[in-house]
Amino acid sequence: HGLYYAPDPSSQIACTIGGNVAENAGGVHCLKYGLTVHNVLRVRGYTIEGKPLTLGSEALDAPGYDLLSLAIGSEGMLAVVLEVTVRLIPKPQLARCIMASFADVRQAGDAVANVIAAGIIPAGLEMMDKPMTAAVEDFVHAGYDLDAAAILLCESDGTPQEVEEEIARMSTVLRAAGATAITVSQDEAERLRFWSGRKNAFPASGRISPDYMCMDSTIPRKRLADILLAIGEMEHKYGLRCCNVFHAGDGNLHPLILFDANDPDQLHRAELFGADIMETSVAMGGTVTGEHGVGVEKLNSMCVQFSPEENAQMFAVKHAFDPQGLLNPGKVIPTLQRCAEYGRMLVRGGRLPFPELERF
């Protein structure tokens, strides 16, 4: 029918629409077209009591509270979702992708901020560092610049006239930001080849390491270079490698920490590395999750970001839907006791990342 689901999840070969709803996932085109929450019209399911539940409407507007937005990203804490109605939009007449190389990660990070500051909202804006491009190129042969410290993929879609103008504007901004090379896809096959590298970043990492831990945090776009440099220092601190790929347009990071799970010491260091990334992201004005949720893994990091009062409000919402706490118990929202214990542990271990944590 010439329609498609706009968010375009990077892990679409493995993920599900239900999982995207649970985590409010993004995707390579979320900068222009929004996250899952912007592209779902209605969900149907059941409450913990077994009562049928319909949230949202296929109409443009509906009366009452916006409970659909509350349910999307709730990680199965509020209800069991069985049916999802998504918004489909017409495929654009044309799409072209720029691959821009940078000799310095700070220039690449600044280029992302400059594109948005110029009033341009690309259909996609992704960034990969040198270790990640090397892993991907060896896997899918996407034509990436292996000499670059970082590359950006910037896509434009729309009418041929719109695309031509936007590609020219983005190229100008990228060159001014210090791009050492700019390649524009000349046909659909080349565009898909550029994106095939980005969409195979995770399996490519699996080829170069026995295991990897994929983190997920979000920071302000202007701090992209800062977090990359900080992660580089953490590699030395924890003695582990890390490849970085992320939705640069909305500052959603996906550092992949490489380790061997058969080595308990490496596993422990990987967990500390991941927590350090989360808490450093919060210190830079970001959040502990962009689209992968919290679950159990990030409960301690939630203590860093949210105050006891904020956690109490989240528990109140949970209680309104699930008074007995039977749906995904012990997930997502940390207890005050857990946060207090985590705060004491950090102080004893000398890992107090920033003063705000002292409130615990």
C-alpha positions in Angstrom: 0.0 0.0 0.0 3.0 2.3 -0.1 2.9 2.9 3.7 5.5 2.3 6.4 6.0 2.5 10.2 8.1 5.6 10.5 10.3 5.0 13.6 12.2 2.3 11.7 13.7 0.4 14.7 17.4 -0.4 14.2 16.9 -3.9 15.8 13.8 -4.7 13.6 15.1 -8.1 12.7 14.7 -9.1 16.3 12.4 -6.7 18.1 8.6 -6.6 18.3 5.9 -3.9 18.2 4.9 -5.1 21.7 8.5 -4.6 23.0 8.7 -1.2 21.4 5.5 -0.2 23.2 6.8 -1.5 26.5 10.0 0.5 26.2 8.9 3.5 24.1 11.6 2.6 21.7 13.1 5.0 19.1 14.7 4.1 15.8 16.9 5.7 13.2 14.1 8.0 12.0 12.8 9.0 15.4 14.3 12.5 15.1 11.9 13.6 12.4 9.0 11.2 12.9 9.0 10.6 16.7 9.3 7.7 19.1 6.9 4.8 19.6 4.6 7.1 21.7 4.2 9.4 18.7 3.3 6.6 16.3 0.8 4.4 18.3 -2.8 5.3 18.1 -4.3 2.7 20.5 -3.5 -0.2 22.7 -5.8 -2.9 23.9 -5.2 -5.4 26.7 -6.2 -6.3 30.3 -5.7 -5.0 33.8 -4.3 -7.2 36.5 -7.9 -7.9 37.5 -8.7 -9.3 34.1 -10.8 -6.4 32.9 -10.5 -5.4 29.2 -8.7 -2.1 28.7 -8.6 0.2 25.7 -6.3 3.2 25.7 -6.1 5.8 23.0 -8.3 6.2 19.9 -7.9 6.1 16.2 -9.5 9.5 16.1 -7.3 12.6 16.1 -8.4 13.6 19.5 -10.2 12.0 22.5 -11.5 13.3 25.8 -10.0 12.5 29.2 -6.5 11.8 30.4 -3.8 10.7 28.0 -3.4 7.3 29.5 -2.0 5.9 26.2 1.2 7.9 26.7 1.4 6.6 30.3 1.1 3.0 29.2 3.7 3.3 26.4 7.1 2.9 28.1 5.6 1.4 31.3 7.5 -1.9 30.8 4.5 -4.1 31.6 4.0 -2.4 35.0 0.5 -1.2 34.5 -1.3 -3.7 32.2 -0.9 -6.6 29.8 -1.0 -5.2 26.2 -2.3 -7.6 23.5 -3.1 -5.4 20.6 -1.4 -2.3 19.2 -2.8 0.0 16.5 0.1 1.9 14.9 0.2 5.0 12.6 1.4 4.3 9.1 2.5 7.1 6.8 3.1 7.2 3.0 6.6 6.3 1.9 8.5 9.5 0.8 9.1 10.0 -2.9 12.8 10.1 -2.3 15.4 9.5 0.4 19.1 10.2 0.3 21.8 9.7 2.9 25.0 11.6 3.6 28.0 9.8 5.1 30.3 12.4 6.7 33.7 11.6 8.1 35.4 13.5 11.0 39.0 13.3 12.3 37.9 14.3 15.8 34.9 13.1 17.8 34.3 16.6 19.2 33.9 17.9 15.7 31.5 15.2 14.9 29.5 15.8 18.1 29.4 19.6 17.5 28.3 18.9 13.9 25.2 17.2 15.2 24.3 20.2 17.3 25.0 22.5 14.4 22.7 20.7 12.1 19.8 21.1 14.5 20.8 24.7 15.3 20.6 25.5 11.6 16.9 24.6 11.7 17.3 21.3 9.9 15.5 18.2 11.1 16.9 15.2 9.2 14.9 12.1 8.7 17.8 10.3 10.4 21.0 11.4 12.2 23.2 8.6 13.5 26.8 8.6 14.7 29.4 5.8 15.1 33.0 6.0 16.5 36.1 4.4 14.9 36.0 1.0 16.7 32.3 0.6 15.8 32.8 1.4 12.1 35.7 -1.0 11.9 33.6 -3.8 13.4 30.7 -3.0 11.1 32.7 -2.6 7.9 34.4 -6.0 8.4 30.9 -7.5 8.8 28.7 -5.9 6.1 31.1 -3.9 3.9 28.9 -0.8 3.9 31.7 1.4 2.5 32.5 3.2 5.7 35.6 5.4 6.1 37.9 3.4 8.4 40.3 6.3 8.9 37.6 8.6 10.5 37.5 9.0 14.2 33.7 9.2 13.8 31.2 9.1 11.0 27.7 10.6 10.8 24.8 9.3 8.7 22.4 12.1 7.9 19.3 11.3 5.9 16.8 13.5 4.1 13.5 12.4 2.7 10.5 14.0 1.0 10.0 15.4 -2.6 13.0 15.4 -4.9 13.2 19.2 -4.5 13.0 19.1 -0.7 15.7 16.4 -0.6 18.0 18.3 -2.9 17.8 21.5 -0.9 18.2 19.8 2.5 21.1 17.7 1.4 22.9 20.8 0.2 22.2 22.6 3.5 23.3 19.7 5.6 26.5 19.3 3.6 27.3 23.0 4.1 26.9 22.7 7.9 28.9 19.5 8.0 31.8 21.0 6.1 31.8 24.0 8.3 32.0 21.8 11.3 35.1 20.1 10.0 34.0 17.1 7.9 37.0 15.6 6.2 34.9 13.7 3.6 31.2 13.8 2.5 29.6 11.0 0.4 26.0 11.3 -0.7 24.1 8.1 -1.7 23.4 8.2 -5.4 20.6 5.6 -5.5 18.4 3.5 -3.2 20.8 0.6 -3.1 23.7 2.8 -1.8 21.4 4.4 0.7 20.4 1.0 2.1 24.0 0.0 2.2 24.9 3.0 4.3 22.1 2.1 6.8 22.9 -1.7 6.7 26.1 -0.9 8.6 24.2 1.0 11.3 21.5 -1.6 11.6 24.1 -4.4 12.0 26.2 -2.7 14.7 25.1 -5.1 17.4 25.7 -8.4 15.5 29.0 -6.9 14.2 30.1 -6.4 17.8 29.2 -10.0 18.6 31.8 -11.1 16.1 34.7 -9.4 17.8 33.9 -10.2 21.4 32.6 -13.2 23.3 30.0 -11.0 25.0 28.9 -7.4 24.9 26.8 -5.3 27.3 24.6 -2.7 25.4 24.0 0.4 27.5 21.3 3.0 26.8 21.3 6.5 28.1 20.4 10.0 26.7 22.3 13.2 27.0 21.9 16.7 25.6 23.2 16.9 22.0 25.8 19.5 22.9 27.5 17.0 25.3 28.0 14.2 22.8 31.7 14.7 22.5 32.0 15.0 26.3 30.4 11.7 26.9 32.5 10.0 24.2 35.7 11.3 25.7 34.5 10.3 29.2 33.8 6.7 27.9 37.3 6.6 26.4 38.7 7.3 29.9 36.5 4.7 31.4 37.9 2.1 29.0 41.3 2.6 30.6 39.8 2.7 34.1 38.0 -0.6 33.7 40.4 -2.3 31.3 37.6 -3.1 28.7 36.9 -1.9 25.2 33.8 -0.1 24.2 32.3 0.6 20.7 29.8 3.5 20.4 26.8 3.8 18.2 23.8 6.1 18.8 20.9 8.1 17.7 22.9 11.3 17.6 19.9 13.4 16.7 18.2 12.9 20.0 21.3 12.2 22.1 20.4 8.5 22.7 23.7 6.6 23.4 24.3 2.9 22.8 27.8 2.1 24.1 28.6 -1.6 23.7 31.0 -2.7 26.4 33.0 -5.7 25.2 33.9 -8.5 27.7 34.0 -12.2 28.4 31.2 -13.4 30.7 33.1 -16.5 31.5 35.5 -14.3 33.4 33.7 -13.2 36.6 36.1 -10.3 37.0 35.4 -9.0 33.5 31.7 -9.3 34.1 32.0 -7.3 37.3 34.1 -4.6 35.6 31.6 -4.5 32.7 28.7 -3.8 35.2 30.7 -1.1 36.9 31.6 0.4 33.5 27.9 0.4 32.5 26.8 2.1 35.8 29.5 4.7 35.4 28.2 5.6 31.9 24.6 5.9 33.3 25.6 8.1 36.1 27.9 10.3 34.0 25.1 10.8 31.6 22.9 12.0 34.4 25.6 14.3 35.6 25.8 15.8 32.1 22.1 16.6 32.2 20.8 13.4 30.7 18.8 10.3 31.7 19.5 6.7 32.5 17.5 5.3 29.6 16.4 6.5 26.2 14.6 3.4 24.8 15.7 0.2 26.4 13.9 0.6 29.7 15.0 0.1 33.2 14.0 -3.4 34.3 16.4 -4.6 37.0 19.7 -3.6 35.4 19.3 0.1 36.0 17.5 0.2 39.3 20.5 1.6 41.1 21.0 4.2 38.4 17.4 5.3 38.9 18.4 6.2 42.4 20.9 8.6 41.0 18.4 10.4 38.7 15.2 10.5 40.8 14.5 11.8 44.3 12.5 9.8 46.9 9.6 12.1 46.2 9.7 11.4 42.5 9.9 7.7 43.1 6.9 7.9 45.4 4.9 9.5 42.6 5.8 6.7 40.3 4.8 4.1 42.9 1.5 5.9 43.2 0.8 5.5 39.5 1.8 1.9 39.7 -0.6 1.4 42.6 -3.5 3.0 40.8 -3.3 0.3 38.1 -1.9 -2.6 40.1 -2.6 -2.2 43.8 -1.0 -5.6 44.7 2.1 -5.0 42.7 1.7 -8.3 40.7 2.8 -7.0 37.3 6.6 -7.1 36.9 7.2 -6.9 40.6 10.5 -5.4 41.8 11.2 -3.7 38.5 11.7 -0.2 37.2 11.1 1.8 40.4 13.7 1.5 43.1 12.6 1.5 46.8 13.9 4.2 49.2 15.8 1.5 51.1 17.6 0.4 48.0 18.6 3.9 47.1 19.8 4.6 50.6 21.9 1.4 50.5 23.3 2.3 47.0 24.2 5.8 48.2 26.1 4.4 51.2 27.9 1.9 48.9 29.1 4.6 46.5 30.3 6.7 49.4 32.3 3.8 50.9 33.7 2.8 47.6 34.7 6.4 46.6 32.5 6.3 43.5 30.3 9.3 44.4 29.9 10.7 40.8 28.4 14.0 41.7 27.1 15.9 44.7 23.4 15.4 44.0 23.8 11.8 45.1 24.5 12.9 48.7 20.8 13.2 49.3 20.7 9.4 49.5 
